[in-house]
Amino acid sequence: MRRHNRLIHPTAYTYIYHGENTMRLTAQLKRPACRLLIALALLACSSPAFSAEYVAVNKDGANIRSGPDAKKDLLWEVFKDFPLQVVKRQKDWLQIKDFEGDQGWIFANLVSKEKRVIVKATTANMRSEPKKDATVVATVKYGVVFTPVEKKGEWLKVKHEDGTSGWISSTLVWPNDIL
């Protein structure tokens, strides 16, 4: 059995072939600069620049469709300020996902970059301070939309369009990484 060492790129990888019918590949980084480039690439991919994009519907009765065309089937309607996650862009259309995981398409002019969150728990206590034993300001129901104001740890300060504001555990709203 012959053993062949074959150098593919003198600065990056070494490939070792064993035998004629079987191949075992071993890769080793030869320079610290290569390791640094890979580390920087991984860091860039985990940065906020690559975080999810969220939008809010800017009018009541906006249609969510099965595809990026006004002639596609109507899946459901959403109300003003309803938050959506952008999955993909295609010309003037956005493929979106809602807080329940349902997906569809919406015409891009029907959304804005406004930040909104929606209650995903059956009920949630809105508190006067960002802690579990703080006074309950209001009890809110599933599907209520708020504007996020501030984040402290696992707590999100939110404001309702009627002026009510307080703190809700970020685990009870979607998206919880908006601030």
Stockholm file with secondary structure:
# STOCKHOLM 1.0

chainA/1-179         MRRHNRLIHPTAYTYIYHGENTMRLTAQLKRPACRLLIALALLACSSPAFSAEYVAVNKDGANIRSGPDAKKDLLWEVFKDFPLQVVKRQKDWLQIKDFEGDQGWIFANLVSKEKRVIVKATTANMRSEPKKDATVVATVKYGVVFTPVEKKGEWLKVKHEDGTSGWISSTLVWPNDIL
#=GR chainA/1-179 SS CCEEEEEEETTTEEEEEESSSCCCCCCCCCCHHHHHHHHHHHHHHTSGGGSCEEEEECSTTEEEESSSSTTSCEEEEECTTCEEEEEEEETTEEEEECTTSCEEEEEGGGEESCCCEEECSSEEEEESSSSTTSCEEEEEETTCEEEEEEEETTEEEEECTTSCEEEEEGGGEECSCCC
#=GC SS_cons         CCEEEEEEETTTEEEEEESSSCCCCCCCCCCHHHHHHHHHHHHHHTSGGGSCEEEEECSTTEEEESSSSTTSCEEEEECTTCEEEEEEEETTEEEEECTTSCEEEEEGGGEESCCCEEECSSEEEEESSSSTTSCEEEEEETTCEEEEEEEETTEEEEECTTSCEEEEEGGGEECSCCC
//
